[in-house]
């Protein structure tokens, strides 16, 4: 019993760290932009309009708070016993972060996925048998909403590079 409570506490802590990092990524992006320009002459709208690569980077960073919301929702569902939802959502968020080419967040989501997979009773094989296409689409709906914007950002980043 104590091990289970301790495991849930650690899992919640890892989820919280990931949520905070995802939620503050737009602020980190703006701080990164302001370091190069100097604080006196920095207005985000002028800088983003003058630098298209910065606009794409900022748009990609603005997707991360929604990913943090999805992560928080999946953590709450996992506490209620729906571990399969959390695993599927983590796979979806990892895929979106990979499309965005956010290496740090992709590694973070992958590590969180493997930690959750290790600590829960659900296996990937049982997920394949249990999930229908309709249920999979319902559970991945938040990630599927992020995917077109992520693909647009990836295409723009590749064209600007």
C-alpha positions, 0 to 999 in steps of 0.5 A: 500500500505504501509503495503504491502511494509513493509511486503515485506521488512520484508519478504526479511529481513527474507529471507536474514538472512536465506540465510546468515546463510545457506551460512556460515554454511561450514565456521562455521563447519570448525571453530568448527573443528578448535576450538578443534584442535587448530589453529596451527595444524589444516589442514582441509584435515588432520582432515577430513581424520582422523575423518569420522564423521567430514567428514560427518558433513562437507559434510552435511554443504556443502549442505547448500549454495546450499539451500541458492541459492534455497532460494534466487531464490524462493525469487526472484520468489516470488517478481515476483508473483509466491508465490506457487513456494516459498512455495513449495521450502520452503517445499522441503528445510525443508524436506532436512534439516530434512533429514540432521538432522539439527534441527536449520535450520529445525526450521528456514525453518519451521518458514520462511514457516509459515511466507511466508504462512501467508503473501501471498495469496496462500493456501495449498489447492489451491496448491494441486489443481493447481499443477500437478505431472510434475510441482511439480517435476520441482519446486522441482528439486533443492531439489530433487538434494539435497535429495540423498546426504542428505540421504547419509549423514543421513545414514552415520551419523546413522552408525557412531553414 
